[in-house]
């Protein structure tokens, strides 16, 4: 029991100063007006496939099983948020398979044009494009363990206005789980997670809950 005393002292003495009991408020934008298509999760493995930013590691593909789990999680969270009447990933994926990248302008422009074409193929006003840029799942026990590989994920969510051909909203999530002692400023997350190591899918749920809220979905 002695090894837990410093943690409780930290919570008692320091957490009131950093707001242990209060979560950072999310900025929720108005829900987009019009038809929405939700793309299936993709896993860019080269920087030119991205709509913005850079990959932590190029050429590091994610297991297709993970992409399917992320698609299911996305639909689940949209349902919790009361979003209905949209084209689901399983349907939008048909247009994803039909459309192809074209050699036009820079490669980033080609990637953006591709998603606009997918949105048009779906006859949608907006298309939500979710991408997983990095995925490292938990390896080891969920309880305290010295031989732990913590979950670490990077996810981007883009909301594209298909008719006006522009990205109207973006949410970026990049997190590697840390212990309380490693990052005291994230103490609220530590306790929300029960003081345990969590899986990549658990982090993805957090990313989607917060990201969709900030995108107005």
N, C-alpha and C positions, 0 to 999 in steps of 0.2 A: 504493500500500500504506500510505502514511503515515496516511491518514484512518481506517484500521482500528485503529491502535495504541491510541487512547484507549478503544475498546470492550474490547479485550483486557485493558488495564490495569484497567478497571472490574471486569471479570469476576474478575480475579486478586485484586484488593485488597478489593472490596466484597462480591461475591457469597457468599463463605464466611460473611459476617455475616448475610446474609438467606436463606441456605439455597437457593442456586441449584440444587443437585442433588436437593433433596427437594421433592416436591409436597405441598401441604396435604392432610391426611388427610380423607377424606370420611366422614360419618356414615351408615352403611347401616342402615336400619331393617329389621325382619323382613318377609318377603314377605307380603302380605295373603292371608288364607285365604278362599277363595271364588271365584266366577266373576268374570272381569274383562272388561269391554268397553273397547276403545281407540277413542276418537273420532278422527275426522280433524281435522287442523289447521284451526282457524278464525282469522280475522283481524278481530277487533273494530275498528271504525273510530270508535266513540263510547264514551265512558267508561261509559255505562249498560249496555253489553254485556259489561263485564268482571265477573269474579267477585271481583276485588280489585285495588287499586292504581289507577293512572291512566296514560293513554296519553301518550307523549312528544309526539305530534302527533295531533290528532283529524282525521278525514276524510282519512286518507292510506292508501288500500288497497294491499295487497300483490298482486302478480301471481299469478293462479291457478296458473300453472306452478310457482311457488315453493312453493305449498301442496302440490301433488302431490309435489314433490321432498322436502318435509319429511315427508309421510306415508310415503314409501318409506324415508327415512332412519330414521324412528321404528321401522318394522318391522324394519329391518336391525339396529339397536342392540338391540332387544328380543331378537332371535335370538342376538346375541352374548352377551347376559346370561343366556341359557338360559331365557327366559320363553316358555312354550308354552301351548297350550290356551286362548287368549284370542280374543275376537271382534275381528277386524282392522278397521282404519279403513274399508275398502271396504264391509264389512258394516254396521258401526255407522252409516255415513253414511246408510243407508236410513232409519233411525229419526230421524236428524238432520233429514232432509228432511220427515218426516211430522209431527214435533212442531213446535209454534210457541210463540213467546213469548206469555204471557198478561198482561193488564193487572191485576196483583195486587200490592198493597203498593208498595214502592219498585221502581224499575227493576232494581236489583241483585238484589232478591229474585226478580223475574221471571226474570232470567238464571239464577240458581241453580236455580229450580224447573224451568226448561227442561231443564237437564242431568240433574236427577233423573228427569224424565219420559223422557228418552232412555235412561237406564240401566234404567228399568223396562221400557221398550219392548224392550230387549235381554235382559230377564230376568237381569240381572247383579247381583252383590252390590256390585261396585265399578265405577266408570267413570273412566278416565284421560282428562282433558280437556287437550289441548295447544293453546296459543294463541300466535300470533306478534303482538306488539304494535307492532314496528317492524322494518323490514328495509331496510338500505342495503348493497348489494353492493360489492365491490371494483371500482374503475374505475382502469385504468392497468396498468402492468407490475408483476409480482410482485416483481421486484428493486427496488433502491433507485431512487426516482424522485421528483422534487420535485412533479410534477403528479399526486399520488395522492389518490383518495378512498378511505379505508380502509373495510373492512367493519365494519358496526355493526348489531347485532341485539338485540332484547329478546324473550325467550320466557318464558312461564309454563307450568308443568305443575301440574295439580290432580288429586288422587286423591280422589274423592267416594265416601263410603259411602252407597249408594243406599237401603238399608233404613232406616238411622237418619237419613238426610237431613242429612249434615254433611260438610264438607271435612275430611278427616283428615290430609292432607299437601299441602304446596305447595312448589314449587321455582321460584325466580326467577333468570333469567339476563339480565344487562344488560352488554354489553361493546362497546366500540369499540376496534379494534386500535390499539396505540400502539408506537412504536419503543422500543428499550431505554433510550435517553437520556431519553425522555419519562416513563417509569415504571419505575424501577429495581427496585421491589418485585415486579414481575411478570416478572423476568428468566427464571424457569424456563419461563414460557410462550413467551417470545421464542426461547429455544433449542430448545424442543420443536417449534416451528414452523419450525425451520431458519433463523431470522433473516430470514424472508421475509414479505411481505404475503400474507394468506390470504383466501379467499373467504367469503361469508356462510354457505355450506353447510358449510364447514370449522368455523366457529364454532358452527353449529347442531349438528354432530356432537359437539363438546365439551360443549355444553349438555345434549344428550340422554344422553351417556355419564355425566356427573356427576349430572344430575338424576334419571335413572332409578335410579341407585345409591342416592341419598339417599331416594328414595321406596320403596326396597325391591324394585325391579323390575329 
